Each structure stands twice: as structure tokens, then as C-alpha cells.
Amino acid sequence: MAVKADPFLQRKLIDLAALDKALAGAMHRRRTLPELAVIAELSTRVATLRDTVVVSQTEVGDLDRAARKAEQEIDQVRTRSRRDAERLASGAGNARDMENLQHEIQSLARRQGVLEDDALELMERRETAESALTAATTQLATAQQELTAAQTRRDDAFADVDDQSGRLRGERTALVAALPGDLVALYERIHASGKVAAAMLNGARCEACRIDLDRVALSKIHTTGVDTVVRCDECGAILIRA
């Protein structure tokens, strides 16, 4: 059964379609804010840098422990070498003991040299690791600041979009309340399909799908009462006659 409505009320559907277009635009803007891509990229970078910082901290800690252990070993060798040197200097013991002490002192000296070389290498590695940790920490702080700034911009943009959407929904609710129920039901059914639900008929052209109607369809519309709602044969939009 054809839906009927005062032509003046039918024209209100153009306003309703404009509100729906504006709402769709606001939602599209919300979904496609440039900040969303920036936030995704920075979030990944922050997570990666956090992992890098943890790895660098662990490496520095491991090298510190290794350096302390090496220093302890060096101290032990020095202590033993000093004790042996004192015994050798005292001359307490037979010739064989003295000879053994000399060999041990020489062996300890070589051992101390190796340990000191190892300690120096550990120190250099520690400096490199500390530099890497400092760089990663600085990069993390910068990335986190950039992420926070992007999140703030996103939230501000969301607030603007949500405010706009709220005003548009308020206008839509008021407009729908002033229209006949069956007219609104038809409009909403078309709109729910994702199509433009109402548009002007300019000459032979439907402004929803931008297609010119054929003569038969156009003649049928022209001979239909102005209070009867007509639709485009091509896209199904409600056509508002000028």
C-alpha cells in the first residue's frame, strides 16, 4: 500500500537525509582520524623501546655483576701474590719451597694480567651497554611524549565529533517526531540498507543515485498524486518532487 503524506512533510525528508549524511560524515571522521594511525604506530614503537630498555638494563646488570666478580678474583689473586711475596722475602722455608713460591708468584702475575684484561673488556662492554640504555631510555621518553600528545589530540577530536553528533541526533529526533509514523518507517527502512533514503527529483534525475529516470517511470510519477510518496526505480530512494 502506498504511503501518503503532505508534500510539505515529504520535503522534510530532505532535511532528515541531510542530517543523516552529516551524522555519517561525523562517524567517518571519528573512525579515520589521522591521530588513530599515529597512535597505533607510536604504541608499537613505545612497546618495542620498552623491551629494548629492559634488555639493555638486564645487560648492564649482568655486566656489573661480572665486573664485581672479576674484581673479587683480582683482589684474591693480589692478596695471594702479596702473601707469597712476603713468605719469599722472609726466606722461611727450604730451597724447594722458595722455588715453588717463585713459580706461583709468576703464575699469579700472569693470572692477574688475564683477569685485569677481562675486567677492562667488561668495563668497555659496560660503557657500550650503558650508552645503548641511555639512548633507548631517551627514545622511549620521546616516543611516550609523542604518544601522549597524539592521544590528547585524538580525545579532543573525539569530543568535537561527539558534540557535533549529539547536536545532530537531537535535531534528528525532533524532526522525526514531527513526521507521520508510516513515512518515517519507510524512510528508516531504506536508510537502514545503507542507501540514501530521500532525495530531490530534478527534472528526470534522481539526486540520490544521479541517474535519469526513463520516460515510463517519469510519467508514472507525474501522474501520481502529490500526497503519494514515490520512489526511484533505480535506487529505491524516496523522491521529493519540486
Backbone torsions as a table, in degrees:
resi	resn	phi	psi	omega
1	MET	NA	134.0	-177.4
2	ALA	-68.1	141.8	176.2
3	VAL	-85.0	135.6	179.1
4	LYS	-117.9	144.7	178.3
5	ALA	-161.9	150.6	176.6
6	ASP	-55.3	134.8	-179.8
7	PRO	-53.6	-34.9	178.3
8	PHE	-62.3	-41.9	179.2
9	LEU	-71.5	-34.0	176.5
10	GLN	-60.1	-39.4	-178.7
11	ARG	-65.3	-23.4	177.8
12	LYS	-64.3	-21.0	178.3
13	LEU	-65.3	-26.5	176.2
14	ILE	-64.6	-41.3	176.8
15	ASP	-64.5	-40.1	179.5
16	LEU	-64.6	-41.8	178.7
17	ALA	-64.1	-36.8	178.6
18	ALA	-65.8	-40.1	177.2
19	LEU	-63.8	-42.2	179.5
20	ASP	-65.6	-36.7	177.2
21	LYS	-65.0	-42.1	178.7
22	ALA	-65.3	-39.8	177.3
23	LEU	-63.8	-43.2	178.4
24	ALA	-62.2	-39.6	178.1
25	GLY	-63.9	-40.2	179.2
26	ALA	-64.7	-42.2	179.5
27	MET	-67.6	-36.7	177.0
28	HIS	-64.6	-42.6	178.1
29	ARG	-61.0	-40.9	-179.6
30	ARG	-62.9	-39.5	-178.1
31	ARG	-75.4	-24.7	-171.7
32	THR	-117.3	23.7	177.3
33	LEU	-56.2	133.5	177.7
34	PRO	-55.7	-31.4	-178.6
35	GLU	-62.9	-27.6	-178.8
36	LEU	-64.3	-42.7	177.8
37	ALA	-68.0	-39.2	178.4
38	VAL	-62.8	-43.6	-179.5
39	ILE	-63.7	-42.2	179.3
40	ALA	-61.6	-44.3	-179.6
41	GLU	-65.8	-44.7	-178.6
42	LEU	-69.5	-34.0	178.0
43	SER	-62.4	-42.0	177.1
44	THR	-64.2	-42.5	179.8
45	ARG	-64.3	-43.4	179.3
46	VAL	-61.4	-44.1	179.6
47	ALA	-62.1	-42.5	179.1
48	THR	-63.9	-43.9	-179.4
49	LEU	-67.5	-34.4	176.3
50	ARG	-62.1	-43.1	177.2
51	ASP	-62.1	-41.3	179.6
52	THR	-62.8	-42.2	179.0
53	VAL	-62.3	-44.0	179.7
54	VAL	-61.8	-44.7	179.0
55	VAL	-62.0	-43.3	-179.4
56	SER	-66.5	-40.3	177.6
57	GLN	-62.4	-41.5	179.1
58	THR	-63.8	-42.7	-180.0
59	GLU	-63.5	-44.4	178.7
60	VAL	-62.0	-42.6	178.6
61	GLY	-62.5	-43.2	178.9
62	ASP	-62.7	-42.0	-179.7
63	LEU	-68.2	-36.0	176.4
64	ASP	-62.4	-43.8	178.8
65	ARG	-64.6	-42.2	178.9
66	ALA	-63.7	-38.3	179.7
67	ALA	-66.8	-40.8	178.1
68	ARG	-64.3	-41.0	178.4
69	LYS	-63.6	-42.9	179.0
70	ALA	-62.7	-41.0	179.6
71	GLU	-65.0	-38.2	177.2
72	GLN	-63.4	-42.5	178.9
73	GLU	-63.9	-40.8	178.2
74	ILE	-62.4	-43.5	179.0
75	ASP	-61.7	-40.7	179.3
76	GLN	-63.8	-42.6	179.0
77	VAL	-65.0	-43.0	179.0
78	ARG	-61.6	-43.8	-179.7
79	THR	-62.1	-45.2	-179.3
80	ARG	-67.0	-40.9	179.4
81	SER	-63.4	-40.9	179.1
82	ARG	-65.0	-41.6	179.4
83	ARG	-64.0	-42.2	178.5
84	ASP	-64.6	-39.8	179.8
85	ALA	-63.8	-37.9	178.6
86	GLU	-66.6	-40.6	178.3
87	ARG	-65.1	-41.0	-180.0
88	LEU	-64.9	-41.1	-179.5
89	ALA	-67.2	-28.6	-179.1
90	SER	-73.4	-23.0	-178.9
91	GLY	72.8	10.2	-179.3
92	ALA	-78.5	110.5	178.7
93	GLY	134.5	164.7	-179.2
94	ASN	-80.1	176.2	-175.6
95	ALA	-60.9	-38.4	-179.4
96	ARG	-65.7	-40.6	178.0
97	ASP	-62.4	-41.8	-179.8
98	MET	-63.5	-39.8	179.5
99	GLU	-65.4	-42.7	178.1
100	ASN	-62.4	-38.8	178.5
101	LEU	-63.7	-42.0	178.7
102	GLN	-60.8	-44.1	178.6
103	HIS	-62.6	-41.0	-179.0
104	GLU	-67.0	-39.6	178.7
105	ILE	-62.4	-42.0	178.2
106	GLN	-64.3	-42.8	179.2
107	SER	-63.6	-41.1	178.8
108	LEU	-65.3	-35.7	178.8
109	ALA	-64.3	-42.7	177.7
110	ARG	-64.6	-42.2	179.4
111	ARG	-62.2	-41.3	179.0
112	GLN	-63.2	-39.7	179.0
113	GLY	-62.5	-43.4	178.7
114	VAL	-63.0	-45.8	-179.3
115	LEU	-62.7	-39.4	179.6
116	GLU	-68.0	-36.4	175.1
117	ASP	-63.7	-43.0	178.2
118	ASP	-62.2	-42.0	-180.0
119	ALA	-63.4	-39.0	178.5
120	LEU	-65.2	-41.9	178.0
121	GLU	-63.1	-41.7	177.5
122	LEU	-61.5	-39.4	179.6
123	MET	-63.1	-42.7	179.7
124	GLU	-66.3	-42.1	177.8
125	ARG	-64.0	-36.9	179.6
126	ARG	-66.1	-40.7	178.3
127	GLU	-62.8	-41.7	178.2
128	THR	-63.9	-44.4	180.0
129	ALA	-65.0	-38.9	179.0
130	GLU	-64.9	-39.0	177.4
131	SER	-64.1	-42.3	178.5
132	ALA	-64.2	-39.8	178.7
133	LEU	-64.4	-43.5	179.3
134	THR	-62.1	-43.7	179.9
135	ALA	-63.6	-45.1	-179.2
136	ALA	-65.2	-39.2	179.1
137	THR	-64.4	-41.8	178.2
138	THR	-64.8	-44.8	179.1
139	GLN	-62.8	-39.4	179.0
140	LEU	-63.5	-44.4	179.8
141	ALA	-61.5	-42.0	179.3
142	THR	-64.9	-46.2	-179.8
143	ALA	-63.4	-38.5	179.6
144	GLN	-66.0	-39.8	177.0
145	GLN	-63.1	-43.7	179.2
146	GLU	-63.8	-39.2	179.2
147	LEU	-64.8	-44.8	179.2
148	THR	-61.4	-41.6	179.0
149	ALA	-63.9	-42.2	179.4
150	ALA	-65.4	-39.4	178.0
151	GLN	-64.6	-37.0	177.5
152	THR	-65.6	-43.9	177.8
153	ARG	-62.1	-41.4	178.1
154	ARG	-61.0	-47.4	-178.3
155	ASP	-62.7	-39.2	177.5
156	ASP	-64.0	-43.0	179.5
157	ALA	-65.9	-41.9	176.7
158	PHE	-58.4	-42.9	-179.2
159	ALA	-62.0	-41.9	178.6
160	ASP	-63.7	-46.3	-179.2
161	VAL	-63.9	-44.5	-178.7
162	ASP	-65.0	-36.4	177.1
163	ASP	-65.3	-45.0	178.0
164	GLN	-62.1	-45.1	-179.1
165	SER	-62.9	-39.3	179.1
166	GLY	-62.1	-42.8	178.6
167	ARG	-65.5	-41.6	179.6
168	LEU	-64.6	-40.7	179.3
169	ARG	-65.7	-37.0	177.2
170	GLY	-62.7	-44.2	177.8
171	GLU	-63.5	-39.5	-178.9
172	ARG	-64.6	-44.5	-179.6
173	THR	-59.9	-43.9	180.0
174	ALA	-64.8	-39.9	-178.9
175	LEU	-67.8	-45.3	-179.7
176	VAL	-60.5	-37.9	-178.6
177	ALA	-64.0	-22.9	-177.9
178	ALA	-91.7	-0.5	-176.8
179	LEU	-107.2	154.6	177.5
180	PRO	-61.2	144.2	-176.6
181	GLY	-60.9	-42.1	-178.0
182	ASP	-69.6	-31.6	177.2
183	LEU	-68.7	-42.7	178.1
184	VAL	-64.6	-41.4	-178.9
185	ALA	-60.6	-42.7	178.5
186	LEU	-64.5	-45.9	179.5
187	TYR	-58.7	-48.3	-176.2
188	GLU	-64.5	-35.0	179.1
189	ARG	-64.3	-42.0	178.2
190	ILE	-69.0	-43.7	-178.7
191	HIS	-62.1	-36.2	-179.1
192	ALA	-65.3	-21.1	179.7
193	SER	-80.9	-3.6	178.9
194	GLY	90.6	7.8	-179.2
195	LYS	-100.6	164.4	170.7
196	VAL	-68.6	124.3	-171.1
197	ALA	-87.8	-24.0	-179.2
198	ALA	-149.0	141.5	-179.4
199	ALA	-157.1	161.8	178.2
200	MET	-74.3	149.5	169.4
201	LEU	-102.5	105.2	179.8
202	ASN	-102.4	106.0	-174.6
203	GLY	65.1	-117.9	177.5
204	ALA	-102.3	0.1	-172.6
205	ARG	-96.5	131.8	170.4
206	CYS	-83.4	121.0	-177.5
207	GLU	-76.4	-5.5	176.2
208	ALA	-80.1	-51.2	-177.8
209	CYS	-103.7	-5.7	178.3
210	ARG	61.9	31.7	178.6
211	ILE	-113.0	138.3	176.4
212	ASP	-78.5	130.4	178.4
213	LEU	-74.0	150.6	178.0
214	ASP	-75.5	170.1	-174.1
215	ARG	-62.3	-37.8	-178.5
216	VAL	-64.0	-48.8	-179.5
217	ALA	-63.8	-40.5	-178.6
218	LEU	-67.0	-40.1	178.9
219	SER	-64.2	-39.6	179.4
220	LYS	-62.5	-40.9	179.8
221	ILE	-65.3	-44.0	-176.8
222	HIS	-66.2	-26.9	-179.1
223	THR	-93.1	-1.0	178.0
224	THR	-88.7	139.9	-179.3
225	GLY	-55.2	146.2	-175.3
226	VAL	-66.5	-19.9	179.5
227	ASP	-88.2	-0.4	178.0
228	THR	-96.6	130.0	-179.2
229	VAL	-74.1	127.6	178.8
230	VAL	-114.3	156.7	-176.5
231	ARG	-131.5	157.2	178.1
232	CYS	-74.1	129.8	178.3
233	ASP	-67.2	-23.0	-175.8
234	GLU	-84.0	-48.0	-174.4
235	CYS	-117.0	-11.1	177.5
236	GLY	86.7	1.0	-179.4
237	ALA	-67.5	148.2	172.6
238	ILE	-69.5	127.1	-177.8
239	LEU	-97.7	128.8	178.2
240	ILE	-101.8	116.9	-177.4
241	ARG	-81.3	138.7	-178.3
242	ALA	-69.1	NA	NA
